[in-house]
Amino acid sequence: MPEVQVLPVDEARGFPQRQRVVINGEAYDFTLRFNPFETPKALILTVEDVPGGNTLCNSKVPEKAAFEVRAPTTRKALFALLANRAEEGQVDIWVYG
């Protein structure tokens, strides 16, 4: 059974913001920002692996739709994300790893 955790987003800090999260024993940097040129503003997520510095994901986050983050060389699924809420001021992302 995969472990589920909630990404530690602090809406009071504002955006963009970066969080370092450990999933399955590996550290990843999550950078969250809103695209101001879309209405409503779209949440953009960038995921980087800490040891290698590789960008694993740089994508608009679909609300209420899960998607996988994969290893760049093997394309193996590392973990999945589900944005329960992806609005400015209310961000709730679940990590399945």
N, C-alpha and C positions, 0 to 999 in steps of 0.2 A: 504494500500500500504506500503510495507516495506521500511524502510529508507536505503539508500545506502551511504556508506562512504568509503574512501580510507584509507587503513592502512598507518600510518605515518612512512614510511621507509626512512632513511637517508643513501643513498648509500655511501656518503662521509665518514661516520663513519666506514665503513667496517662491516664485519660480524665475529662472531655472534653479534647480538644486540637484546635488549629487549625493547619493547614498552608497555606501559600501556594504554589501550583503554577502554572507557565506551560505552557499547552497551546495549540499552534498559534499561538504569539505573543501570546496573551491570558492575563492573570493571573486566577486564581480562588482564593478562600478556601474550603477544605474544613474543616468542623467535624465532628468525630466524637465521639459519646457513646453510652453504653449506657443503654437504658431499664430501670431497676431493677424496674419493676412487671411485667415479663414473665419467664417461666421457659421456656427459658433467656433470659438478657438479650438483647434485640434491639439490633443496631447501628443507630443513627440517623445519617444523613448530611445535612448542610446544605451546599449549594454556592451561593456568591455570586460574582458577577462584580465584580472590584475597581474598574474605572473607574466603573461605574454604581451599584454597591451593590445591585443587584437579586438577590433570592433566586431561583435557578434550580431548586433541588431541595431538598426537605425531606422525607425519606422513610426508611422502614425499608429496610435493605439486604438483599435476598435473597441467601443464600449460593448460589454456583454458578449464578447466573442473571444474565445481562447486562441492563442497561437503559440507555436513552439520556437524556442531559441536553440539553434543548432551549432555544432562545432564547424568552423570554417573549412577544415580539410576533410574530415570524415563524413560530415553532414549528419552525424549522430545527434539525436535530440538530447539536449542537456537538461532542459526544464521547460515548463509551459507557464504562460502568463494569462491571467484573466482580469481585465479591467472591469470591476464591478461598477465603479464610477470613474469617469474621466472628464470632469468639468472643472473649470477654474474655481478654486476654492474647495473642491470636494474630489479628492483623488483617493481611490481605494483599489489597489492592485494586489491580486492574490498570486502567489508563486507556488507552483506544483513541482516539487523536485524529488 
